[in-house]
């Protein structure tokens, strides 16, 4: 892997008395090679003195190689344990199953499609050693899901969420940058795994990104299955909403139709009584405190989207990405490899606007035949910001009748308006489709 650690990080010295770590990797039908790359990456980059064990949790995988062949392979690796679940747990409960078998002082939860930079573990342990009330995360770089090319994350980012309780990365706001003492100081983090992070912030702890720790993550494309929901994931989100969001949970249900329907059926709705009792026992703050003090940038939804998430072009194989401008510079809308960044989150609403998730005050607009971000205007003010998302995947500019087309050359990454002709560069897929319902 390319060495991307900042020079100042290389000068850091770490005490030999740092706590030990257990790395817990939960997986479900992960590709054999990707899973093993993750395991060996941890083993090759983490000092043995600090790595107590690696615990793999098989969340009811169905792929043949992940059964007997994996058991045999793992049995030959020192310090690696394999636990198998006999029912589908979902990520959160799967990780808790692994945590129960961990022997390290610190628990590190990792996805099953990661590669670690040398020196990733020590900065995390050092921060936890100095502040036991912290939950910490490395800087996450992007690994292309097709080529496995490693992309260096430009600038500092933090994990955030939207009202569908989906995770994204966004650039660190200027006011957060100003309070940091040095370029390698921890970054306050809104979240990276929702339930424990909400519990940490609301019940007296803090969550941080550690710039001297870097891990690459494969952001896979989920098309064409992106429109389906796994019930385990939805039920986990309902538990989060019912336990932590308070009155704000209405925003979640307005954005997730499947969750809304499950929540209305008493027999299907998850039981959150124990979690609510724990919250009361710990004297945790309410979600309004979180919005005011930790994530004030969380915007109040003005409209329930019809489509949302990443906007993927079938011809080019990339996703639409919002590039914020600096100072007086204007931002741009371009194509980039698909990732989990909030700059790749868009929402199409009933006003026929395509809003930017990372900057919801901006909408798709057009200038000289090119798609650009502009301040959203009132519905009657600018039909230049009105779009028709069609069932065939084409996005038509209402005013001109032309279609959004992705640039055809490698050098050009922009979006243009062209005469509609159904070529692959004019076919788009939103990550999620939302049915309309009334509360």
Buried (B, 14 or more C-beta within 10 A) or exposed (E): BEEBBBEEBEEBEBEEEBBBBBBBBBBBEBBBEBBBBBBBBBBEBBBEEBBBBBBBBBBBBEEEEBEEEBEEBBEEBEBBBBBBBEEEBBBBBBBBBBBEEBEBBBBBBBBBBBBBBBBBBBBBBBBBBEBEEBBBBBBBBBBBBEEBEBBEBEEBBBBBBBBBBBBBBBBBEEEBBEEBEEEBEBBBBBBBBBBBBBBBBBBEBBBBBBBBBBBBBBBBBBBEEBBEBEEBBBBBBBBBBBBBBEEBBBBBBBBBBBBBBBBEEEEEBBEBEEBEEEBEEEEBBBBEEBBEEBBEBBEEBEEBBBBBBBBBBBBBBBBBBBBBEEEEEEBBBBBBBBBBBBBBBBBBBEBBBBBBBBBBEBBBBBEEEBBBBBEBBEEEEBEBBBBEBEEEBBBBBEBEEBBBBBBEEEEEBBBBBBEBEEBBBBBBBBBBBBEEEEE
